[in-house]
């Protein structure tokens, strides 16, 4: 077991001394936890990137925007399961251990991917097809809802003091890596299959790959050491919503506040952006996929740098820069993208947005984990994140496409801007030195 509670100096003091063996073990734990996280998010995001091809198989309407609205609705439904997943797996992680919760979430994701890979189309079984697709997405939403909080908690607890921001940033390295792999698989399939083959059966291949990868992640996660202690798991209020709201209500509301804006802008400039480039900027599907592949790769590489920055300037300053810059830049970036005719120029604008988002994503897990004590950490992080993520992140595509269909696409830009302003104001509540860090590592 990797101990996480001991008498230690405050976070502003010099980092404690770690033996070479302890450093190796903790870094390996980060890698092992991250690899499972990558598989989880690959399985979840491949749905968004493949929707252009399988939408007609489940929602046979002549209007492409209507088909994307239906698939986006199912995507959002998966997010609605996240609060349940955040509660369920947060309780398991705080009462039974982080390792147990992470193993269970991978198994559930594997089941959801297998269902999508095997479900018949609307032409074969009628309305049962979109119904089964919805069930599979609900299972995946439950899994991802539990994955975020437990992975963020685990990685923050094993990270080396003095490098907590840098090491914890690898949660989003693998999260974005899952998105990137999903895009790469779609791009690869576009090279070897034509559009007719992709729409007929090729779209199923990524879900099969995801299910197989989940099994591999399960085996790897079995090697993880537990970070919670017997004392924290035995606490009467461990893993309970009551324990969070009774003693840590302010922290809970703070996490909801800045996760709302963070999730919204993250999904706006990652999953929705591919559709925006096609439907609003007039790019071809293949060109948009290529642009997003490059952007996501650079975005992924930015995370450790921004995480290391937070170790120097503080998590609070990272969050304030995120909210402030996001508030000022969102409308200009979207306006410029709408009229751009060069893939290079579009990529540069998207990268500017993603650099701003990196102030948030690089410290997303650690800044939330630092607000809660061990006995309610996974519940506090996972449940609060899942609520805000379901309400704002999961509906990003649906709101954007809905406003576009009504002829008011620009209202979405201002919606994101307002949420960035809220994220900035809420970030002012983040303490400069979280008190719980004074008793850990």
Buried (B, 14 or more C-beta within 10 A) or exposed (E): EBEBBEEBEEBEEEBEEBEEEBEEBBBBBBEBBBBBBBBBBBBBBBBBBBBBBBBBBBBEEEEEBEBBBBBBBBBBBBBBBBBBBBBBBBBBBBBBBBBBBBBBBBEBBBBBBBBBBEBEBBEEEEEEBBEBBBBBBBBBBBBBBBBBBBBBBBBBBBBBBBBBBBBBBBBBBBBBBBBBBBBBBBBEBBEEBEEEEBBBEBBBBBBBBBBBBBEEBBEBBEEBBBBBBEEBBEBEBBBBBEBBBEBBEEBBEBBBBBBBBBBBBBBBBBBBBBBBBBBBBEBEBBBBBBBBBBBBBBBBEBBBEBBBBBBEEBBBBBBBBBBBBBBBBBBEBBEBBBEBEEBEEBBEBBBBBBBBBBBBBBBBBBBBBBBBBBBBBBBBBBBBBBBBBBBBBBBBBBBBBBBBBEEEBBEBBEBBBEBBBBBBBBBEBBBEEBEBBBBBB
